[in-house]
Amino acid sequence: MSAYFIFNHKVTDSNKLNNQYLPQSIETFNGFDMKILVVDQNIDVIEGDTKNDRTVVLKFKTREQALGWYNSDAYQKIVHLRHEATNGTAVLCDEFDINAL
């Protein structure tokens, strides 16, 4: 079953995010079965209240693949760049299967 990392952030340092974190983060995806579904810094908040302005959704073939990527040495070496350039949340969730109800 597919798993999704959903990042929702307020960008505090776009230079660091775009010029340091993003190019290096893309390299960390090598060897993982994943797709970048959403990268949007112009989100529309339809319900609720948030100061976050950026959403990223990554789809992995499995939860194990998602956690493998996040916990990999390659990603852990650069995750501090995202933390330094944004404030927000990261969640991991499984794909919904209506047939499992």
KARA-V644593 format. One record per residue. N is the residue number from 1. RES is the residue in one small letter. SS is DSSP state (2 for helix, 1 for strand, 0 for the rest). NEAR is the number of other C-alpha atoms within 10 Angstrom. Layout:
# KARA-V644593
N;RES;SS;NEAR  N;RES;SS;NEAR
This chain:
# KARA-V644593
1;m;0;10  2;s;0;16  3;a;1;21  4;y;1;23  5;f;1;20  6;i;1;18  7;f;1;17  8;n;1;23  9;h;1;22  10;k;1;18  11;v;1;21  12;t;0;14  13;d;0;14  14;s;2;13  15;n;2;11  16;k;2;16  17;l;2;19  18;n;2;13  19;n;2;10  20;q;2;15  21;y;2;20  22;l;2;14  23;p;2;11  24;q;2;17  25;s;2;19  26;i;2;11  27;e;2;11  28;t;0;18  29;f;0;18  30;n;0;11  31;g;0;9  32;f;0;14  33;d;0;13  34;m;1;19  35;k;1;13  36;i;1;14  37;l;1;12  38;v;1;14  39;v;1;13  40;d;1;13  41;q;0;15  42;n;0;10  43;i;0;12  44;d;0;9  45;v;0;11  46;i;0;6  47;e;0;6  48;g;0;5  49;d;0;7  50;t;0;11  51;k;0;12  52;n;0;18  53;d;0;16  54;r;1;19  55;t;1;19  56;v;1;17  57;v;1;19  58;l;1;17  59;k;1;23  60;f;1;23  61;k;0;16  62;t;0;18  63;r;2;19  64;e;2;12  65;q;2;18  66;a;2;24  67;l;2;14  68;g;2;13  69;w;2;21  70;y;2;16  71;n;0;13  72;s;0;13  73;d;2;11  74;a;2;16  75;y;2;18  76;q;2;14  77;k;2;13  78;i;2;16  79;v;2;15  80;h;2;12  81;l;2;18  82;r;2;20  83;h;2;15  84;e;2;14  85;a;2;19  86;t;1;20  87;n;1;15  88;g;1;16  89;t;1;12  90;a;1;12  91;v;1;10  92;l;1;16  93;c;1;13  94;d;1;14  95;e;0;15  96;f;0;11  97;d;0;8  98;i;2;6  99;n;2;5  100;a;2;5  101;l;0;5
